[in-house]
Amino acid sequence: MTSPGEQSRSGRAVRKSVSRASHGRWTASTDRPDPVGVLERQAVDRVPELLPIRYGRMAASPFAFLRGAAAVMAADLAAQPDTGLTVQLCGDAHLLNFGMFASPERSLLFDLNDFDETLPGPFEWDVKRLAASVAVAARQNGHGDDWARGSALSAARSYRQTIRELAGQGELEVWYHRIDTVDLLPLIRKPKLRGRVEAGLARARRRTSLRALEKLTEVRDGGRRIAHDPPLLEPLARAESQAVGAVFGEYRSTLPEERRLLLDRYRFVDAARKVVGVGSVGTRCYIVLLTGRDDDDPLFLQIKEAGPSVLQDHLPADGHDHHGHRVVAGQRLLQATSDIFLGWMSGPEGRHFYSRQLRDMKGSAEVATMSRVVLGQYAGLCGKALARAHARSGDRIAIAGYLGSADTFDRAVTDFALRYADRTAADHALLTGAVADGAVTAISGV
């Protein structure tokens, strides 16, 4: 068995082939694919009538474009040398893919919350996507490049420091490590800011299936049914509704035994198609209403299509033949604790899906309204959460050895983030130009 000292030395040895400073020397490759073309190819298997919504949302701002362009950035990262220090990647670790959710014990935790693109790969890809999203968000909020640089640096520094801290801890201690939102409040000294955070936590605690029942349903046909809000929330044709209901047998089999019993206590009531996110728009996504003891005991599940990861063309296969299984396995590995109803299934036309609760005390930050100071603090928190996830799935001691005690890696990733923010602005302009020319159809404000 390799000793911690040997693991650390192996990480430091990687610096000879990929120096820490080299991460900042990014330029677009000469044969870089057209970003709009990448998005168009990705859209081939999506619901055609929803694609204008996707492009409209992405065209809204450079940050929105970055959110939807994970495939574009994956190709850019793959064109550069990498460390080969492998972790389970989130694959889409931008600022808004972190947030709050309830643990099975009903504690409110902060963690990664999106795993559609998860796949094993070099740890720095996630760090760079996070840092780039911080820089783009800072510019969009009008904070200027000095603050964009400082906020991106906060994310990278926090990642490095947390990995190094966890490298010195035992395996179970790392596995059980979590970021409980209760522990965050004492760190906030400004009363006004603390009040905003407490209000956000309170909103997250109110986001339950019972609250969703009030907002997402209406009384129709003698009972509670999902309300329709086309094109964002639409009824299903009878055959499609029956198909969604029928997949529960396979889904049930992917849950632990005790949770199968819990699921069996609910009955299927209604389902509808729902538009979610930015990059995900056009994939098939459904919400399902079930009821337990009575009509006032609801459970909302989200059944979301899982296609190939945007990383798939650039990394070795991970051994999962089912993309829903890939997403669920990645989530269970990366999150400190996962939704009790997380499972996977095959749906209509053999498509792959995964399922989880639609609302279980889930909440996300309002990045667009963050001040300079708050954005920097939030970026650091996201860096910490990302490091915790990577420490569970990769060789944290080797990564810590590579990163070292100096801030060389932090500053290089920050340089990358500013350069990639420039690239994102240019790519966003290409998309808005394609929309203006009529080459791409987009619907704004939806």
C-alpha positions in Angstrom: 0.0 0.0 0.0 1.3 3.5 -1.0 2.2 5.6 2.0 0.9 9.2 2.4 4.5 10.5 1.8 4.7 8.5 -1.4 1.3 9.8 -2.5 2.4 13.4 -1.9 5.7 12.9 -3.7 3.8 11.5 -6.7 1.6 14.6 -6.8 4.6 16.9 -6.7 6.3 14.9 -9.5 3.4 15.9 -11.8 4.7 19.5 -11.7 7.5 18.4 -14.0 5.1 17.6 -16.9 2.4 20.1 -16.1 3.6 23.0 -14.0 1.2 24.8 -11.7 1.9 28.1 -13.4 1.1 26.6 -16.8 -2.6 26.6 -16.0 -2.8 30.3 -16.5 -1.3 30.3 -20.0 -4.5 29.5 -21.8 -5.2 30.5 -25.4 -7.9 29.1 -27.7 -6.6 26.4 -30.0 -6.3 27.3 -33.7 -8.8 24.5 -34.6 -11.3 25.5 -31.9 -14.8 24.4 -32.9 -17.4 27.1 -33.6 -19.2 27.4 -30.2 -22.6 28.0 -31.8 -22.0 24.8 -33.9 -21.2 22.9 -30.7 -24.5 24.0 -29.3 -26.4 23.1 -32.4 -24.9 19.6 -32.5 -25.8 19.1 -28.9 -29.4 20.1 -29.7 -30.0 17.4 -32.3 -31.7 14.9 -30.0 -33.6 17.5 -27.9 -37.3 18.6 -28.0 -37.3 21.0 -31.1 -39.9 23.3 -29.9 -38.0 24.0 -26.7 -34.7 25.0 -28.3 -35.6 28.6 -28.9 -36.1 28.9 -25.1 -32.7 27.5 -24.5 -31.0 29.9 -26.9 -33.0 32.8 -25.5 -31.9 32.1 -22.0 -28.3 31.7 -23.1 -28.3 34.9 -25.1 -29.5 36.9 -22.1 -25.9 37.4 -20.7 -22.3 36.1 -20.8 -22.9 34.3 -17.5 -26.1 32.6 -18.9 -24.1 31.6 -21.9 -21.4 30.1 -19.8 -24.0 28.1 -17.8 -25.4 26.6 -21.0 -22.1 26.1 -22.8 -20.5 23.3 -20.7 -19.8 21.4 -23.9 -17.9 24.3 -25.4 -15.7 24.7 -22.3 -15.2 20.9 -22.1 -13.6 21.0 -25.5 -11.5 24.0 -24.6 -10.2 22.3 -21.4 -9.5 19.0 -23.2 -7.3 20.8 -25.7 -4.8 21.7 -23.0 -2.3 19.4 -21.1 -3.8 18.1 -17.9 -2.4 16.7 -14.6 -3.8 13.2 -14.9 -4.8 13.6 -11.2 -8.2 12.0 -11.5 -11.3 12.7 -9.4 -15.0 12.3 -10.0 -15.7 15.5 -11.8 -18.9 17.4 -11.4 -18.4 18.4 -15.0 -20.3 21.7 -14.7 -19.1 23.3 -11.6 -20.2 26.9 -12.1 -21.5 29.1 -9.3 -25.2 28.3 -9.7 -24.6 24.5 -9.5 -23.9 24.8 -5.8 -26.6 25.3 -3.3 -28.5 24.2 -0.2 -30.6 21.1 0.3 -31.8 18.9 3.1 -30.0 15.9 4.4 -32.0 12.8 5.4 -31.6 14.1 9.0 -33.2 17.4 7.9 -30.1 19.5 8.3 -29.6 22.1 5.7 -26.3 21.5 3.9 -24.3 23.4 1.3 -22.9 21.4 -1.6 -22.7 20.7 -5.3 -26.2 20.1 -6.7 -25.9 19.3 -10.4 -24.3 16.1 -11.8 -25.6 15.7 -15.3 -22.1 15.9 -16.8 -20.3 13.9 -14.1 -17.4 11.7 -15.2 -13.9 10.8 -13.8 -11.3 13.3 -15.1 -8.5 15.7 -14.1 -9.4 17.7 -10.9 -8.4 21.1 -12.4 -11.2 21.1 -15.0 -13.8 21.6 -12.3 -11.7 24.2 -10.5 -11.2 26.2 -13.8 -14.9 26.1 -14.6 -15.7 27.4 -11.2 -13.2 30.2 -11.3 -14.2 31.2 -14.8 -17.9 31.4 -13.7 -16.8 33.6 -10.8 -14.9 36.0 -13.1 -17.8 36.2 -15.6 -20.3 36.8 -12.8 -18.2 39.5 -11.2 -17.9 41.4 -14.5 -21.6 41.0 -15.2 -22.3 42.5 -11.8 -20.2 45.5 -12.7 -17.4 44.8 -10.2 -14.5 45.3 -12.6 -11.5 43.1 -13.3 -9.7 43.7 -10.0 -12.6 42.4 -8.1 -13.2 39.6 -10.7 -9.6 38.5 -10.2 -9.9 38.7 -6.4 -13.2 36.6 -6.3 -11.8 34.0 -8.7 -8.6 33.8 -6.6 -10.8 33.3 -3.5 -12.4 30.2 -5.1 -9.0 28.7 -6.2 -7.3 29.5 -2.9 -10.2 28.0 -0.9 -10.1 24.8 -3.0 -6.3 24.4 -2.4 -6.4 25.1 1.3 -9.3 22.7 1.8 -7.7 19.9 -0.2 -4.6 20.3 1.9 -6.6 20.3 5.1 -8.4 17.1 4.1 -5.2 15.4 3.0 -4.2 15.3 6.6 -7.4 13.7 7.8 -8.4 10.0 8.0 -10.6 8.3 5.4 -13.8 8.2 7.5 -13.3 11.8 8.7 -13.1 12.9 5.0 -16.1 10.8 4.0 -18.3 12.3 6.7 -17.1 15.8 6.2 -20.0 18.2 5.3 -20.7 21.9 5.2 -23.7 22.6 7.4 -25.3 26.0 6.9 -25.7 26.4 10.6 -21.9 26.6 10.8 -21.7 29.4 8.3 -23.6 32.0 10.2 -21.0 32.6 13.0 -18.5 33.5 10.2 -20.7 36.4 9.0 -19.9 39.5 11.0 -21.9 42.1 9.3 -25.5 42.1 10.7 -27.0 43.2 7.4 -25.3 40.4 5.5 -26.1 37.9 8.2 -29.8 38.8 7.9 -29.8 38.2 4.2 -28.2 34.8 4.6 -30.7 33.9 7.4 -33.5 34.9 5.1 -32.1 32.7 2.3 -31.9 29.8 4.7 -35.5 30.3 5.8 -36.7 30.4 2.1 -34.9 27.1 1.5 -36.5 25.5 4.5 -39.9 26.5 3.1 -39.3 24.8 -0.3 -41.0 21.5 0.4 -43.4 19.3 -1.5 -46.3 20.7 0.6 -45.4 24.3 -0.5 -45.0 23.1 -4.1 -48.6 21.7 -3.9 -49.9 25.2 -3.4 -47.8 26.7 -6.3 -47.8 24.0 -8.9 -51.3 22.4 -8.7 -54.9 23.3 -9.0 -58.2 21.4 -8.4 -59.3 19.9 -11.7 -61.3 16.8 -12.7 -62.3 16.2 -9.1 -58.9 16.3 -7.5 -55.4 17.9 -7.4 -53.7 18.1 -10.7 -50.5 19.9 -11.9 -51.4 23.3 -13.2 -50.4 24.1 -16.8 -48.1 27.0 -17.7 -47.1 26.5 -21.4 -44.5 26.3 -22.6 -42.7 25.9 -19.3 -45.1 23.4 -17.7 -47.2 21.4 -20.1 -49.6 18.5 -19.9 -48.6 15.1 -21.3 -50.4 13.2 -24.0 -52.2 10.2 -22.6 -49.7 7.7 -24.0 -46.7 9.7 -22.6 -48.3 10.1 -19.2 -48.9 6.3 -19.1 -45.3 5.7 -20.1 -44.0 8.0 -17.3 -46.1 6.2 -14.8 -44.9 2.8 -16.0 -41.2 3.5 -15.4 -41.7 3.5 -11.7 -41.0 -0.3 -11.5 -37.5 0.1 -12.8 -36.9 3.3 -10.8 -38.1 1.6 -7.6 -35.5 -1.2 -8.1 -32.6 1.3 -7.9 -33.6 2.6 -4.5 -32.3 1.0 -1.2 -34.8 -1.5 0.2 -36.2 0.7 3.0 -36.9 3.5 0.5 -38.7 1.2 -1.8 -41.1 0.6 1.0 -41.5 4.3 1.5 -42.1 4.9 -2.2 -44.8 2.2 -2.2 -46.8 4.2 0.3 -47.4 6.9 -2.4 -49.7 6.7 -5.4 -49.2 8.2 -8.8 -51.6 11.2 -9.4 -50.4 13.3 -12.3 -47.3 14.2 -14.4 -46.3 17.1 -16.7 -43.4 18.2 -18.8 -41.3 20.9 -17.3 -38.6 23.2 -18.7 -35.6 23.5 -16.3 -32.3 25.4 -16.2 -30.4 26.9 -19.1 -28.1 24.2 -20.6 -30.7 21.5 -19.9 -33.5 23.2 -21.8 -34.7 20.8 -24.6 -33.9 17.6 -22.7 -37.0 15.7 -21.6 -37.9 16.5 -18.0 -41.1 15.7 -16.1 -42.5 16.4 -12.7 -44.6 13.8 -11.1 -47.2 14.3 -8.3 -47.7 11.5 -5.9 -49.8 11.5 -2.7 -49.3 9.5 0.5 -51.6 9.4 3.5 -54.0 11.8 1.8 -54.1 14.7 -0.7 -52.3 16.9 1.9 -49.4 14.5 2.0 -47.7 15.2 -1.4 -44.4 14.1 -2.9 -43.1 15.8 -6.1 -40.5 14.0 -8.0 -38.5 15.3 -11.0 -37.7 12.8 -13.7 -34.9 14.2 -15.9 -33.4 12.9 -19.1 -29.7 11.9 -18.8 -27.8 12.0 -22.0 -24.1 11.6 -22.7 -21.8 13.8 -20.6 -20.2 16.7 -22.4 -16.9 15.2 -21.1 -17.5 11.9 -22.8 -15.7 12.7 -26.0 -12.6 13.8 -24.1 -12.2 11.3 -21.4 -12.1 7.5 -21.0 -15.5 5.7 -20.4 -16.5 5.3 -16.8 -18.1 1.9 -17.1 -21.7 2.9 -16.8 -23.9 1.8 -19.8 -26.8 3.8 -18.4 -26.5 7.6 -18.2 -29.1 7.8 -15.5 -27.0 5.4 -13.4 -23.9 7.4 -14.2 -25.5 10.6 -12.9 -26.8 8.9 -9.7 -23.5 7.2 -9.0 -21.6 10.4 -9.5 -24.0 12.3 -7.2 -23.8 9.8 -4.5 -20.0 9.8 -4.6 -19.6 13.6 -4.7 -22.3 14.9 -2.3 -21.9 14.6 1.4 -25.4 13.1 1.5 -27.9 12.6 -1.3 -31.7 12.8 -1.8 -33.4 9.7 -0.4 -35.4 9.3 -3.6 -32.4 9.5 -6.0 -32.6 6.7 -8.6 -32.6 6.0 -12.3 -34.7 4.3 -15.0 -35.2 3.9 -18.7 -38.2 5.8 -20.2 -40.0 6.2 -23.5 -38.0 5.2 -26.5 -35.4 3.6 -24.3 -34.1 7.0 -23.1 -32.2 7.3 -19.9 -33.5 9.2 -16.9 -32.8 9.8 -13.3 -35.2 10.9 -10.5 -35.0 12.9 -7.3 -37.3 15.1 -5.3 -38.3 18.3 -7.0 -38.2 20.4 -3.8 -36.7 19.2 -0.5 -35.6 22.4 1.2 -33.5 23.3 -1.9 -32.1 26.8 -2.4 -29.6 28.6 -4.5 -27.8 31.9 -4.2 -28.8 35.1 -6.0 -25.5 35.6 -7.7 -26.7 38.4 -9.9 -27.3 40.6 -6.9 -24.1 39.9 -5.0 -21.9 42.7 -3.9 -18.2 42.5 -4.5 -17.5 41.3 -0.9 -20.3 38.7 -0.9 -19.3 37.3 -4.3 -15.8 36.7 -3.1 -17.0 35.0 0.1 -19.4 32.8 -1.9 -16.7 31.9 -4.4 -14.6 30.7 -1.5 -17.4 28.6 -0.1 -17.9 27.0 -3.5 -14.2 26.2 -3.7 -14.4 24.6 -0.3 -17.4 22.5 -1.3 -15.7 21.4 -4.5 -12.6 20.3 -2.7 -14.6 18.3 -0.2 -16.3 16.5 -3.1 -13.0 15.8 -4.9 -11.4 14.6 -1.7 -14.0 11.8 -1.5 -13.4 10.5 -5.0 -9.7 11.1 -5.8 -6.3 10.9 -4.4 -6.5 14.0 -2.2 -3.0 13.5 -0.8 -1.4 13.5 -4.3 -3.5 16.5 -5.3 -2.4 18.4 -2.2 1.2 17.5 -3.0 0.8 18.9 -6.5 -0.9 22.1 -5.3 1.6 22.8 -2.4 1.6 25.5 0.2 2.4 28.4 -2.2 -0.4 30.2 -4.1 1.1 29.4 -7.6 -1.8 27.3 -8.7 -4.3 29.8 -7.3 -2.9 32.7 -9.3 -2.6 30.6 -12.4 -6.2 29.5 -12.3 -7.2 33.1 -11.7 -5.3 34.2 -14.8 -7.1 31.4 -16.7 -10.5 32.6 -15.3 -10.0 36.2 -16.6 -8.8 34.9 -20.0 -11.8 32.6 -20.3 -14.1 35.3 -19.2 -12.9 37.2 -22.3 -13.5 34.2 -24.4 -17.0 33.7 -23.0 -17.9 37.3 -23.8 -16.8 36.7 -27.4 -18.7 33.4 -27.7 -21.8 35.1 -26.2 -21.5 37.8 -28.9 -21.3 35.0 -31.6 -24.6 33.6 -30.3 -26.4 36.9 -30.1 -25.1 37.7 -33.6 -26.5 34.4 -34.9 -29.8 35.2 -33.3 -29.8 38.7 -34.9 -29.0 37.2 -38.3 -31.8 34.6 -38.0 -29.4 31.7 -38.1 -30.6 30.7 -34.6 -34.1 31.1 -33.3 -34.4 32.4 -29.8 -37.2 33.4 -27.5 -36.3 35.8 -24.8 -37.9 36.4 -21.4 -39.2 32.8 -21.0 
